[in-house]
Amino acid sequence: MTLFFENARLIDPAADTETTGNLLVRDGLIREVGLTEVPEGARVIDCSGLCLAPGIVDLGVKIGEPGERHMESFRSASLAAAAGGVTTIIARPDTAPAIDTPESLEFATKRAAEQPVRIRHMAALTKGRAGREMTEIGFLLDAGAVAFTDAGHVATDAKVLSRAFTYARALEALVICHPQEPGLSHGAAVTSGKFAALRGLPGVSPMAERMGLDRDLALAEMTGVRYHADQITSARSLPALERAKAAGLDVTAGVSIHHLTLNELDVGDYRTFFKLTPPLRAESDRLAAIEAVGSGLIDVICSMHTPADEESKRLPFEQAAAGAVALETLLPAAMRLYHGGHLTLNQLFRALSLNPAKRLGLPQGRLEAGSPADLVLFDPDRPFVLDRFKLHSKSKNTPFDGARMQGKVLATFVGGVQVYSDNKEQ
């Protein structure tokens, strides 16, 4: 199929440009940008000056298969992703059981291949994500793993972690860690401070993140591993990250959209949809993280999509499960940063699309000839009120329920095939 997008506001984070023009897609690839004549037989899509950008590459999505399909399936996650402009899901291995063998990875890969969006998988760094014995990294790479992580399980044995880092370095594998000091953070529900004390909730100091990051960076320096911190949410962690990059370490970092758009005061009504890992931070931390994304110190914005069923959330705040769904709300929430004057669209899509694709060695995230035609057409200004029951995810645990949002996905394309439409004529 040949598609001709005309009169589009082209957001190209690789070229750092924002122009109005046309784009040609043929045989699943972007063929030409800026041409004026419509090729014969092409389907013309009038963008009417709305934004056309590379599809989002979402690094760190939990899908409930195998083991927790009632919370999220490959199908429901894919539909939510398409509706949110996410064209590539990078799935976490924190399933039941964990994806820690070539056989379990091959099962997940086969199930993922049936879906309308691209799904790539990370594998566990240690067996059972228990932090005691590393997985067969080489075999898992051969089976298609794009990175290795124990997700929210933080290894306490530095020797095991150093061996895994060393082995991963020899194979040039990317390791993704959750920087947190596990002893300090165990049992915490919020960030410590006056507000947490007033609410009577167990808290953890942001220094726990800094301590975990310091250990990880020291091991990365010792082993030379390709390292990515999944979430940097505290201002106190940023100087360490900056020093590591200045020293030439192969280090990148991400942050969730929730930590960029919400703060610790949002948990004031004890709404468990606001319970996250790590917990929401102070407003000063949120603003520091936004500034770090703008400067490029923090490389990636992700959804950190973590479905949870009603039973696990309808508990006292301290006992409730942590996490929130965000595949479908990632782009509208990111538009808050754009409309607030904090980040440009190019800065946002650099962190949402280009940087995660580059870090994983994927060809997505660009609007240039020869790149996959994974695209999102959206209206950055369209307002709406979010109704969680209209989300495509099986789980509805979003902190944005009932929130006024601005920015709507109109159509999503994967390999030149339209996988989502808001039912308006395109």
Secondary structure, 3 states (H helix, E strand, C coil): CEEEEEEEEEEECCCCEEEEEEEEEECCEEEEECCCCCCCCCEEEECCCCEEEECEEEEEECCCCCCCCCCCCHHHHHHHHHHCCEEEEEECCCCCCCCCCHHHHHHHHHHHCCCCCEEEECECCEHHHCCCCECCHHHHHHCCCCCEECCCCCCCCHHHHHHHHHHHHHCCCEEEECCCCHHHHCCCCEECCHHHHHHCCCEECCHHHHHHHHHHHHHHHHHCCEEEECCCCCHHHHHHHHHHHHCCCCEEEEEEHHHHHCCHHHHCCCCHHHCCCCCCCCHHHHHHHHHHHHHCCCCEEECCECCCCHHHHCCCCCCCCCCECCCCCHHHHHHHHHHCCCCCHHHHHHHHHHHHHHHCCCCCCCCCCCCECCEEEEEEEEEEECCHHHCCCCCCCCCCCCCEEEEEEEEEEECCEEEEECCCCC
